[in-house]
Amino acid sequence: MINISNFEEHTQGLAVLGLKVTQNDEELVYKLWDEECRRNVYSATKSFTSCAVGFAVQEGLLSLDEKLVDVFHEDIPANPSSNLKKATVRDLLTMYLGQEKAALMGAQRPFYQEDDWVKLALRIPFVYEPGTKFVYNNVGPYLAGILVQRRAGCDLVSYLIPRLFCKLGIKRPTWEVDPLGNSFGAGGLFLTLSELHKFGLFYLQKGKWNGEQILNSAWIEESTRQQQDAPYGYLFWRGNYNSFRADGKYSQLSIVLPEKCAVVSVVAECRDSNALMKYIDDDILGNLT
């Protein structure tokens, strides 16, 4: 039994703005501490990019085994390194891309002199062999989003409207763009708590919505399982209780618990995400039977 009073007491000062819990198709909790409006979900956006890649794979627009030197052949620097030559589309999704430091992060983006972020991103040295070292980095999801847009011939919002957003009853959202107008696949999508929660429910239902199989269930399973040593899938984090989640800065979360048939979503302005996650685990996830 979820005790919201305990959760409220424990999370005082952590700036939780909204909580929604659904289990076995029943809404157990819908609690707001501020009005429900669209907010930046930050890196939870990455999971929507993962979803867009899934649709593109399903439609035969791309393959995860394609090499970056092929799919971005016009953007690759002269004399690419051996590690860059080995990198594939799959490596864009796992945070094992091979670059040493994070790039295209929020505090960096306003200050780049270069407007072509694809060329900029691919010039960053690939220090490690792809698949060997976890480095949380916006380059991978950004380039994955760019590839979908190029193959589909439209931005990510337009691509996902008929495939995902309209199906889930989500009106056209705002999504951050790069200096050339491309959707920024690593962040900057604006959604309400309920809209983010619907995305979690869609993944709980393994790509099915209102009885229609929209996205291949095998992709849902593959993209949300742990891919390497780090607790990470294809732009989804893994967590306690065999859960996976879309996870954005300041605790924009949609946590899917397949074994409990539940989804827990949170929006917040929390500066201590680790503390908040502990209370979500203890007071919410642990009390779902």
Disulfide bonds with the S-S distance in Angstrom:
none
